[in-house]
C-alpha cells in the first residue's frame, strides 16, 4: 500500500508545455491517492524564499557547495543551483500542517539544478532530486542528458561555419528543446521515478527499456519516456503492489 495519502503538484507557468492537469490525470490513473494542483511554489509561499534560493547558486562547477567562493563565477552558460540545498530551503517553507511524510510535494521549476559528483569532482545537471519534497527541473530535462556525440563534434569543428541554429535544425527531433511538447511525457516518467523512490527507497532502474531508467543520453530519454512509456516487469509488479492491483 502507498504510504502517501496526498500528492501536491506545484506548477511553473513559464513552461506551459508541462500540463499539470494532464499530470494529475496520469497520477490518478496509476495511484489511488488524492492529487492537488497548485501554482508556482516559489510565488505562493513567503517571498523570502527567493532570497534563500539565490544563496545556493553554484559558482564553481569543480568545487562542492561547501567550498564555493561566492560571486566568483566559473564560465557558465546557464545559472545552476545546488539541488540538495534547494530541497532544504523548500522544506523550511512548507506549511507545518502539510509537512508530513504522507503528503508528497512535487515542485516543478525553471531553474537548472545540479549535484556535485565525487567520482569526477564536478557538478552535473540533474532532472530530478528525489525526496519529499521532490524537485523536478524542466531545463534539466533539456540539459542533463547528453545530445548525440556527432552534435558536439559538429559544434567543435564546424568547418562550414554553420550557425548553432542550423546545427540544431540538423539534429531536430533527436533531443528535447525549450518548450518541446514532449516534455510533459518526460514529466510523467519523473513523477513515477519520484514516487517509486519515495515509497521503496530504490533508485533508478538498470533496465534501459524501463521508464525508471536514469537516461544519460537524450536518445534514451526520448525512447523510454516518449516512445515506449513502459515499465520493466520488476517495476510493473512494484507498481501493482503499491496500488493493490491484481
RODREN-771159 format. One line per field, with one value per residue: residue in three letters; residue number from 1; z, y, x of N, C-alpha, C in turn. Coordinates in nm, 2 decimals. Example, Ala and Ser with C-alpha at 12.3 -4.5 7.8 and 13.67 -1.06 7.14 Angstrom:
residues 2
rest = ALA,SER
nr = 1,2
nw = 0.78,0.71
nv = -0.57,-0.22
nu = 1.32,1.28
caw = 0.78,0.71
cav = -0.45,-0.11
cau = 1.23,1.37
cw = 0.78,0.79
cv = -0.33,0.00
cu = 1.32,1.29
***
This chain:
residues 246
rest = UNK,UNK,UNK,UNK,UNK,UNK,UNK,UNK,UNK,UNK,UNK,UNK,UNK,UNK,UNK,UNK,UNK,UNK,UNK,UNK,UNK,UNK,UNK,UNK,UNK,UNK,UNK,UNK,UNK,UNK,UNK,UNK,UNK,UNK,UNK,UNK,UNK,UNK,UNK,UNK,UNK,UNK,UNK,UNK,UNK,UNK,UNK,UNK,UNK,UNK,UNK,UNK,UNK,UNK,UNK,UNK,UNK,UNK,UNK,UNK,UNK,UNK,UNK,UNK,UNK,UNK,UNK,UNK,UNK,UNK,UNK,UNK,UNK,UNK,UNK,UNK,UNK,UNK,UNK,UNK,UNK,UNK,UNK,UNK,UNK,UNK,UNK,UNK,UNK,UNK,UNK,UNK,UNK,UNK,UNK,UNK,UNK,UNK,UNK,UNK,UNK,UNK,UNK,UNK,UNK,UNK,UNK,UNK,UNK,UNK,UNK,UNK,UNK,UNK,UNK,UNK,UNK,UNK,UNK,UNK,UNK,UNK,UNK,UNK,UNK,UNK,UNK,UNK,UNK,UNK,UNK,UNK,UNK,UNK,UNK,UNK,UNK,UNK,UNK,UNK,UNK,UNK,UNK,UNK,UNK,UNK,UNK,UNK,UNK,UNK,UNK,UNK,UNK,UNK,UNK,UNK,UNK,UNK,UNK,UNK,UNK,UNK,UNK,UNK,UNK,UNK,UNK,UNK,UNK,UNK,UNK,UNK,UNK,UNK,UNK,UNK,UNK,UNK,UNK,UNK,UNK,UNK,UNK,UNK,UNK,UNK,UNK,UNK,UNK,UNK,UNK,UNK,UNK,UNK,UNK,UNK,UNK,UNK,UNK,UNK,UNK,UNK,UNK,UNK,UNK,UNK,UNK,UNK,UNK,UNK,UNK,UNK,UNK,UNK,UNK,UNK,UNK,UNK,UNK,UNK,UNK,UNK,UNK,UNK,UNK,UNK,UNK,UNK,UNK,UNK,UNK,UNK,UNK,UNK,UNK,UNK,UNK,UNK,UNK,UNK,UNK,UNK,UNK,UNK,UNK,UNK
nr = 1,2,3,4,5,6,7,8,9,10,11,12,13,14,15,16,17,18,19,20,21,22,23,24,25,26,27,28,29,30,31,32,33,34,35,36,37,38,39,40,41,42,43,44,45,46,47,48,49,50,51,52,53,54,55,56,57,58,59,60,61,62,63,64,65,66,67,68,69,70,71,72,73,74,75,76,77,78,79,80,81,82,83,84,85,86,87,88,89,90,91,92,93,94,95,96,97,98,99,100,101,102,103,104,105,106,107,108,109,110,111,112,113,114,115,116,117,118,119,120,121,122,123,124,125,126,127,128,129,130,131,132,133,134,135,136,137,138,139,140,141,142,143,144,145,146,147,148,149,150,151,152,153,154,155,156,157,158,159,160,161,162,163,164,165,166,167,168,169,170,171,172,173,174,175,176,177,178,179,180,181,182,183,184,185,186,187,188,189,190,191,192,193,194,195,196,197,198,199,200,201,202,203,204,205,206,207,208,209,210,211,212,213,214,215,216,217,218,219,220,221,222,223,224,225,226,227,228,229,230,231,232,233,234,235,236,237,238,239,240,241,242,243,244,245,246
nw = 0.00,-0.06,0.12,0.09,0.12,-0.01,-0.29,-0.39,-0.66,-0.79,-1.01,-1.29,-1.44,-1.65,-1.82,-2.01,-2.15,-1.97,-1.85,-1.59,-1.53,-1.70,-1.59,-1.34,-1.40,-1.51,-1.28,-1.12,-1.26,-1.20,-0.93,-0.62,-0.47,-0.32,-0.53,-0.57,-0.73,-0.76,-0.77,-0.88,-0.66,-0.56,-0.56,-0.41,-0.15,0.13,0.03,0.10,0.03,-0.22,-0.19,-0.03,-0.21,-0.40,-0.26,-0.29,-0.54,-0.78,-0.81,-0.89,-1.09,-1.03,-0.76,-0.45,-0.29,-0.03,-0.04,-0.21,-0.36,-0.32,-0.57,-0.75,-1.05,-1.23,-1.58,-1.71,-1.90,-1.82,-1.54,-1.24,-0.97,-0.64,-0.60,-0.36,-0.16,-0.24,-0.19,0.09,0.15,0.05,0.21,0.45,0.40,0.36,0.47,0.82,0.88,0.65,0.62,0.63,0.63,0.48,0.30,-0.02,-0.18,-0.49,-0.68,-0.97,-1.16,-1.32,-1.29,-1.34,-1.19,-1.00,-0.89,-0.69,-0.80,-0.66,-0.79,-1.02,-0.95,-1.00,-1.08,-1.20,-1.42,-1.32,-1.36,-1.17,-0.82,-0.59,-0.32,-0.03,0.01,-0.36,-0.63,-0.96,-1.24,-1.52,-1.72,-1.68,-1.80,-2.06,-2.06,-1.90,-1.99,-2.24,-2.57,-2.91,-2.99,-3.23,-3.27,-3.08,-3.19,-3.43,-3.35,-3.24,-3.45,-3.69,-3.97,-4.18,-4.09,-3.98,-3.83,-3.48,-3.48,-3.72,-3.69,-3.48,-3.61,-3.79,-3.63,-3.53,-3.34,-3.24,-2.98,-2.68,-2.67,-2.56,-2.45,-2.57,-2.68,-2.60,-2.34,-2.14,-2.14,-2.04,-1.79,-1.68,-1.65,-1.47,-1.24,-1.18,-1.12,-0.89,-0.70,-0.68,-0.58,-0.34,-0.20,-0.20,-0.16,-0.35,-0.61,-0.95,-1.23,-1.37,-1.62,-1.95,-2.10,-1.94,-1.78,-1.55,-1.58,-1.56,-1.77,-1.95,-2.20,-2.45,-2.65,-2.52,-2.32,-2.47,-2.59,-2.37,-2.23,-2.40,-2.64,-2.58,-2.30,-2.10,-1.82,-1.68,-1.60,-1.33,-1.21,-1.29,-1.14,-0.88,-0.89,-0.91,-0.66,-0.49,-0.55,-0.50,-0.70,-0.89
nv = -0.12,0.23,0.47,0.73,0.97,1.19,1.38,1.67,1.88,2.13,2.39,2.54,2.83,2.93,2.74,2.62,2.39,2.18,2.02,2.05,1.96,1.74,1.58,1.54,1.38,1.16,1.06,1.00,0.78,0.59,0.58,0.53,0.78,1.11,1.39,1.71,2.03,2.30,2.65,2.81,2.72,2.89,3.13,3.13,3.09,3.24,3.52,3.55,3.32,3.34,3.49,3.32,3.11,3.23,3.22,2.97,2.93,2.78,2.85,2.76,2.50,2.29,2.26,2.14,2.24,2.34,2.45,2.66,2.97,3.25,3.45,3.44,3.36,3.07,3.01,2.99,2.87,2.85,2.95,2.76,2.57,2.44,2.13,1.97,2.16,2.34,2.18,2.16,2.43,2.46,2.28,2.41,2.60,2.48,2.46,2.39,2.21,2.06,1.95,1.67,1.31,1.16,1.33,1.42,1.63,1.78,1.98,2.16,2.33,2.62,2.65,2.55,2.27,2.11,1.85,1.77,1.56,1.32,1.13,1.24,1.49,1.73,1.94,1.82,1.86,1.79,1.62,1.55,1.57,1.34,1.31,1.41,1.72,1.67,1.78,1.89,1.96,2.15,2.27,2.09,1.86,1.91,1.98,1.80,1.52,1.40,1.52,1.38,1.24,1.32,1.57,1.74,1.72,1.84,2.10,2.17,2.14,2.25,2.31,2.43,2.66,2.69,2.82,2.80,2.75,2.63,2.39,2.28,2.25,2.05,1.83,1.81,1.70,1.49,1.54,1.70,2.02,2.37,2.44,2.22,2.00,1.73,1.73,1.70,1.43,1.33,1.44,1.29,1.04,1.12,1.17,0.91,0.80,0.95,0.89,0.61,0.58,0.72,0.56,0.31,0.33,0.26,0.33,0.45,0.24,-0.03,-0.13,-0.05,-0.02,0.05,0.28,0.39,0.41,0.58,0.80,0.89,0.99,1.19,1.04,0.80,0.90,1.00,0.76,0.60,0.76,0.89,0.75,0.47,0.44,0.24,0.01,-0.20,-0.55,-0.60,-0.35,-0.30,-0.48,-0.39,-0.15,-0.24,-0.37,-0.15,-0.02,-0.20,-0.36,-0.64
nu = 0.08,0.03,0.22,0.19,-0.06,-0.15,-0.08,0.08,0.11,0.31,0.30,0.48,0.44,0.60,0.65,0.44,0.41,0.44,0.19,-0.01,-0.27,-0.30,-0.10,-0.20,-0.42,-0.28,-0.15,-0.37,-0.47,-0.29,-0.23,-0.40,-0.48,-0.51,-0.49,-0.36,-0.35,-0.14,-0.03,0.28,0.53,0.73,0.61,0.38,0.44,0.62,0.78,1.05,1.18,1.29,1.51,1.66,1.70,1.87,2.11,2.21,2.32,2.54,2.87,3.12,3.18,3.35,3.39,3.26,2.95,3.00,3.25,3.24,3.33,3.17,3.02,3.23,3.24,3.27,3.32,3.00,2.73,2.47,2.27,2.31,2.19,2.24,2.10,2.04,2.06,1.86,1.64,1.65,1.58,1.32,1.19,1.18,0.98,0.74,0.41,0.35,0.13,0.12,0.36,0.44,0.50,0.32,0.22,0.30,0.51,0.57,0.77,0.78,1.03,1.18,1.44,1.78,1.91,2.17,2.40,2.69,2.94,3.13,3.29,3.40,3.45,3.30,3.02,2.70,2.43,2.09,1.78,1.60,1.56,1.52,1.31,1.13,1.02,1.01,1.20,1.17,1.34,1.28,1.44,1.65,1.57,1.63,1.90,2.05,2.06,2.28,2.33,2.34,2.67,2.78,2.67,2.80,3.06,3.01,2.96,3.21,3.40,3.28,3.33,3.20,3.12,2.86,2.57,2.46,2.19,2.14,2.28,2.14,1.90,1.97,1.98,1.73,1.46,1.60,1.67,1.55,1.41,1.37,1.05,0.94,0.69,0.71,0.81,0.62,0.56,0.80,0.79,0.59,0.72,0.92,0.77,0.68,0.93,1.00,0.80,0.81,1.07,1.04,0.86,0.98,1.25,1.42,1.65,1.70,1.61,1.80,1.75,1.75,1.52,1.32,1.09,1.18,1.45,1.76,1.83,2.12,2.16,2.00,1.87,1.80,1.64,1.42,1.34,1.26,1.07,0.90,0.85,0.83,0.73,0.70,0.72,0.96,0.93,0.98,0.94,0.68,0.55,0.61,0.47,0.21,0.19,0.21,-0.03,-0.22,-0.31,-0.43
caw = 0.00,-0.06,0.25,0.05,0.12,-0.09,-0.37,-0.43,-0.77,-0.80,-1.15,-1.33,-1.56,-1.76,-1.91,-2.03,-2.21,-1.86,-1.83,-1.46,-1.53,-1.76,-1.49,-1.23,-1.46,-1.52,-1.14,-1.07,-1.32,-1.15,-0.78,-0.55,-0.36,-0.35,-0.61,-0.57,-0.81,-0.70,-0.86,-0.86,-0.51,-0.52,-0.56,-0.32,-0.01,0.18,-0.07,0.14,-0.03,-0.34,-0.14,0.01,-0.33,-0.46,-0.19,-0.32,-0.67,-0.79,-0.87,-0.95,-1.12,-0.99,-0.62,-0.38,-0.24,0.10,-0.07,-0.31,-0.34,-0.38,-0.66,-0.84,-1.14,-1.34,-1.71,-1.72,-2.00,-1.75,-1.39,-1.18,-0.82,-0.58,-0.58,-0.22,-0.08,-0.27,-0.11,0.23,0.16,0.02,0.33,0.56,0.37,0.35,0.59,0.92,0.87,0.53,0.62,0.68,0.55,0.40,0.20,-0.11,-0.26,-0.62,-0.73,-1.10,-1.15,-1.44,-1.25,-1.36,-1.07,-1.02,-0.77,-0.71,-0.81,-0.60,-0.88,-1.12,-0.88,-1.07,-1.08,-1.32,-1.42,-1.29,-1.39,-1.05,-0.69,-0.53,-0.17,-0.01,-0.13,-0.48,-0.72,-1.10,-1.32,-1.66,-1.80,-1.66,-1.90,-2.18,-2.05,-1.82,-2.07,-2.35,-2.71,-2.99,-2.99,-3.35,-3.25,-3.02,-3.29,-3.53,-3.28,-3.22,-3.58,-3.76,-4.08,-4.28,-4.02,-3.96,-3.70,-3.39,-3.52,-3.83,-3.64,-3.41,-3.71,-3.85,-3.54,-3.47,-3.30,-3.17,-2.84,-2.63,-2.67,-2.48,-2.49,-2.65,-2.63,-2.54,-2.20,-2.05,-2.13,-1.95,-1.66,-1.62,-1.60,-1.35,-1.13,-1.14,-1.05,-0.76,-0.61,-0.65,-0.49,-0.20,-0.14,-0.18,-0.13,-0.46,-0.71,-1.09,-1.28,-1.46,-1.75,-2.04,-2.16,-1.83,-1.77,-1.44,-1.61,-1.55,-1.90,-1.96,-2.33,-2.49,-2.73,-2.43,-2.25,-2.56,-2.61,-2.25,-2.17,-2.51,-2.74,-2.52,-2.18,-2.04,-1.71,-1.68,-1.53,-1.19,-1.16,-1.31,-1.02,-0.77,-0.90,-0.88,-0.52,-0.42,-0.57,-0.47,-0.83,-0.91
cav = 0.00,0.36,0.55,0.86,0.99,1.31,1.43,1.81,1.92,2.28,2.43,2.65,2.89,2.97,2.62,2.57,2.25,2.10,2.04,1.99,1.89,1.61,1.50,1.49,1.27,1.05,1.01,0.94,0.65,0.49,0.57,0.56,0.88,1.24,1.47,1.85,2.11,2.44,2.74,2.81,2.71,3.00,3.25,3.12,3.09,3.35,3.57,3.54,3.20,3.38,3.54,3.20,3.04,3.30,3.18,2.83,2.92,2.72,2.95,2.69,2.36,2.20,2.26,2.12,2.36,2.39,2.51,2.76,3.11,3.32,3.57,3.43,3.27,3.00,3.03,2.90,2.91,2.86,2.95,2.64,2.58,2.31,2.06,1.93,2.28,2.39,2.09,2.21,2.55,2.43,2.21,2.51,2.69,2.41,2.48,2.28,2.11,1.98,1.90,1.53,1.21,1.11,1.43,1.42,1.75,1.78,2.11,2.18,2.46,2.66,2.66,2.43,2.22,2.01,1.79,1.75,1.41,1.29,1.04,1.32,1.62,1.84,1.94,1.77,1.90,1.69,1.64,1.53,1.54,1.26,1.32,1.47,1.74,1.64,1.90,1.84,2.08,2.15,2.29,1.97,1.76,1.95,2.00,1.70,1.41,1.45,1.52,1.29,1.28,1.39,1.70,1.81,1.73,1.95,2.23,2.19,2.15,2.35,2.36,2.50,2.79,2.69,2.88,2.70,2.73,2.54,2.26,2.23,2.21,1.93,1.72,1.84,1.58,1.39,1.58,1.79,2.17,2.45,2.44,2.10,1.93,1.60,1.75,1.65,1.29,1.31,1.48,1.17,0.95,1.18,1.15,0.77,0.78,1.01,0.82,0.47,0.60,0.76,0.45,0.18,0.36,0.20,0.43,0.43,0.10,-0.05,-0.18,0.07,-0.01,0.08,0.42,0.43,0.42,0.71,0.82,0.99,1.04,1.23,0.94,0.71,0.97,1.00,0.63,0.54,0.84,0.94,0.65,0.34,0.47,0.11,-0.03,-0.34,-0.64,-0.58,-0.22,-0.31,-0.56,-0.30,-0.05,-0.31,-0.39,-0.02,0.02,-0.31,-0.42,-0.78
cau = 0.00,0.10,0.23,0.14,-0.21,-0.19,0.03,0.06,0.19,0.33,0.32,0.57,0.37,0.69,0.66,0.30,0.41,0.42,0.04,-0.04,-0.40,-0.27,-0.02,-0.29,-0.49,-0.19,-0.13,-0.50,-0.49,-0.19,-0.22,-0.52,-0.45,-0.56,-0.40,-0.39,-0.27,-0.12,0.05,0.43,0.57,0.81,0.53,0.27,0.49,0.69,0.87,1.19,1.24,1.36,1.64,1.73,1.74,1.99,2.23,2.26,2.37,2.67,2.96,3.23,3.14,3.45,3.40,3.14,2.89,3.06,3.38,3.22,3.37,3.06,3.03,3.34,3.18,3.34,3.24,2.88,2.63,2.35,2.27,2.28,2.17,2.26,1.97,2.02,2.04,1.72,1.54,1.65,1.51,1.18,1.13,1.15,0.87,0.62,0.33,0.36,0.02,0.14,0.50,0.42,0.55,0.22,0.19,0.41,0.52,0.65,0.78,0.84,1.10,1.25,1.58,1.87,1.97,2.28,2.46,2.83,2.97,3.26,3.36,3.48,3.48,3.24,2.87,2.63,2.29,2.00,1.64,1.51,1.62,1.42,1.30,1.00,0.97,1.09,1.21,1.19,1.39,1.24,1.57,1.73,1.52,1.69,2.04,2.12,2.10,2.37,2.29,2.43,2.81,2.82,2.62,2.91,3.17,2.98,2.98,3.36,3.47,3.20,3.41,3.12,3.08,2.72,2.52,2.41,2.05,2.15,2.32,2.02,1.80,2.02,1.95,1.60,1.38,1.69,1.69,1.45,1.44,1.28,0.90,0.92,0.57,0.74,0.85,0.52,0.58,0.92,0.74,0.52,0.82,0.98,0.67,0.69,1.06,1.00,0.71,0.86,1.18,1.00,0.79,1.06,1.39,1.50,1.68,1.67,1.62,1.91,1.70,1.74,1.39,1.22,1.06,1.25,1.59,1.82,1.89,2.23,2.16,1.87,1.80,1.75,1.53,1.31,1.30,1.18,0.97,0.81,0.82,0.79,0.65,0.68,0.80,1.01,0.84,1.00,0.88,0.54,0.49,0.61,0.36,0.08,0.19,0.18,-0.17,-0.31,-0.37,-0.40
cw = 0.00,0.08,0.22,0.05,0.03,-0.17,-0.42,-0.54,-0.78,-0.94,-1.16,-1.45,-1.67,-1.86,-1.93,-2.10,-2.10,-1.82,-1.70,-1.46,-1.59,-1.66,-1.38,-1.28,-1.47,-1.38,-1.09,-1.13,-1.26,-1.00,-0.72,-0.43,-0.41,-0.42,-0.60,-0.66,-0.75,-0.80,-0.82,-0.71,-0.47,-0.52,-0.46,-0.18,0.02,0.07,-0.03,0.08,-0.15,-0.30,-0.09,-0.11,-0.40,-0.39,-0.22,-0.47,-0.68,-0.87,-0.94,-0.97,-1.07,-0.84,-0.55,-0.32,-0.12,0.08,-0.18,-0.27,-0.40,-0.46,-0.75,-0.94,-1.23,-1.47,-1.72,-1.82,-1.93,-1.60,-1.34,-1.03,-0.77,-0.54,-0.43,-0.13,-0.11,-0.19,0.03,0.25,0.15,0.15,0.44,0.53,0.34,0.48,0.69,0.90,0.74,0.52,0.69,0.58,0.45,0.29,0.11,-0.19,-0.38,-0.68,-0.87,-1.10,-1.29,-1.41,-1.29,-1.23,-1.10,-0.88,-0.80,-0.70,-0.77,-0.70,-0.98,-1.07,-0.96,-1.05,-1.21,-1.30,-1.39,-1.33,-1.26,-0.93,-0.61,-0.38,-0.15,0.07,-0.24,-0.57,-0.86,-1.18,-1.46,-1.75,-1.79,-1.76,-2.03,-2.17,-1.98,-1.91,-2.20,-2.48,-2.78,-2.99,-3.11,-3.34,-3.19,-3.11,-3.39,-3.47,-3.27,-3.35,-3.66,-3.88,-4.18,-4.21,-4.01,-3.83,-3.61,-3.43,-3.63,-3.79,-3.56,-3.50,-3.77,-3.76,-3.47,-3.45,-3.23,-3.03,-2.81,-2.64,-2.58,-2.54,-2.58,-2.60,-2.57,-2.39,-2.11,-2.03,-2.03,-1.81,-1.59,-1.57,-1.48,-1.22,-1.08,-1.07,-0.91,-0.66,-0.58,-0.56,-0.35,-0.13,-0.11,-0.14,-0.24,-0.57,-0.85,-1.13,-1.37,-1.60,-1.84,-2.10,-2.06,-1.81,-1.64,-1.46,-1.61,-1.68,-1.90,-2.10,-2.37,-2.57,-2.64,-2.35,-2.34,-2.58,-2.49,-2.22,-2.28,-2.60,-2.68,-2.40,-2.11,-1.92,-1.73,-1.59,-1.38,-1.14,-1.19,-1.19,-0.90,-0.77,-0.87,-0.73,-0.44,-0.44,-0.55,-0.59,-0.84,-1.03
cv = 0.13,0.42,0.69,0.87,1.10,1.35,1.57,1.84,2.07,2.31,2.53,2.71,2.93,2.86,2.56,2.43,2.15,2.12,1.97,1.92,1.75,1.52,1.45,1.37,1.14,0.98,0.94,0.80,0.55,0.48,0.61,0.65,1.01,1.32,1.62,1.92,2.25,2.52,2.73,2.82,2.84,3.13,3.25,3.11,3.22,3.40,3.57,3.42,3.23,3.42,3.42,3.12,3.10,3.26,3.05,2.82,2.86,2.82,2.88,2.54,2.26,2.19,2.22,2.24,2.42,2.46,2.62,2.89,3.19,3.44,3.56,3.32,3.20,3.02,2.94,2.96,2.93,2.88,2.81,2.65,2.44,2.24,2.03,2.05,2.34,2.31,2.13,2.33,2.53,2.37,2.31,2.59,2.61,2.43,2.36,2.17,2.02,1.92,1.76,1.43,1.15,1.21,1.45,1.55,1.74,1.92,2.11,2.32,2.49,2.68,2.53,2.39,2.12,1.96,1.77,1.60,1.39,1.20,1.12,1.46,1.74,1.83,1.89,1.82,1.78,1.72,1.64,1.51,1.47,1.27,1.36,1.60,1.69,1.76,1.84,1.97,2.06,2.17,2.16,1.86,1.79,1.95,1.88,1.58,1.47,1.43,1.42,1.34,1.36,1.54,1.79,1.82,1.83,2.09,2.27,2.22,2.26,2.40,2.44,2.63,2.80,2.76,2.77,2.66,2.62,2.40,2.20,2.18,2.07,1.81,1.73,1.71,1.48,1.43,1.68,1.93,2.24,2.46,2.32,2.03,1.79,1.61,1.70,1.50,1.26,1.34,1.36,1.07,0.99,1.16,1.01,0.74,0.83,0.93,0.68,0.48,0.63,0.64,0.33,0.21,0.31,0.31,0.39,0.28,0.09,-0.10,-0.05,0.09,0.03,0.23,0.48,0.44,0.56,0.74,0.93,1.05,1.08,1.12,0.84,0.77,0.97,0.86,0.58,0.63,0.89,0.83,0.52,0.36,0.34,0.09,-0.17,-0.42,-0.62,-0.46,-0.22,-0.38,-0.47,-0.20,-0.12,-0.34,-0.26,0.02,-0.09,-0.37,-0.56,-0.81
cu = 0.09,0.11,0.19,-0.01,-0.25,-0.06,-0.01,0.16,0.19,0.37,0.43,0.51,0.46,0.70,0.52,0.30,0.40,0.27,0.00,-0.17,-0.38,-0.19,-0.10,-0.37,-0.41,-0.17,-0.26,-0.52,-0.40,-0.18,-0.36,-0.49,-0.50,-0.45,-0.44,-0.29,-0.26,-0.03,0.20,0.46,0.64,0.74,0.42,0.31,0.56,0.79,1.02,1.26,1.32,1.50,1.72,1.78,1.87,2.12,2.29,2.30,2.51,2.76,3.08,3.19,3.23,3.48,3.27,3.08,2.95,3.19,3.37,3.27,3.26,3.10,3.16,3.30,3.28,3.26,3.13,2.79,2.50,2.37,2.24,2.28,2.18,2.13,1.94,1.99,1.90,1.62,1.53,1.57,1.36,1.12,1.10,1.03,0.74,0.54,0.34,0.26,0.03,0.28,0.50,0.47,0.45,0.17,0.31,0.41,0.61,0.65,0.85,0.91,1.16,1.40,1.66,1.93,2.08,2.32,2.61,2.86,3.11,3.35,3.45,3.50,3.43,3.08,2.82,2.49,2.21,1.86,1.56,1.60,1.51,1.42,1.16,1.03,1.07,1.09,1.24,1.23,1.36,1.36,1.66,1.69,1.60,1.84,2.11,2.16,2.18,2.30,2.37,2.57,2.84,2.77,2.73,3.03,3.14,3.00,3.13,3.43,3.41,3.28,3.33,3.07,2.92,2.68,2.47,2.27,2.05,2.19,2.21,1.92,1.84,1.98,1.81,1.52,1.47,1.71,1.58,1.50,1.34,1.14,0.87,0.79,0.60,0.78,0.75,0.52,0.70,0.87,0.67,0.62,0.89,0.90,0.68,0.82,1.06,0.91,0.76,0.98,1.14,0.93,0.88,1.20,1.48,1.52,1.64,1.69,1.74,1.87,1.67,1.60,1.28,1.21,1.13,1.40,1.64,1.90,2.00,2.24,2.02,1.80,1.74,1.63,1.40,1.25,1.21,1.06,0.86,0.76,0.76,0.69,0.61,0.77,0.85,0.92,0.86,0.93,0.73,0.48,0.50,0.50,0.23,0.07,0.15,0.03,-0.27,-0.38,-0.34,-0.32
***
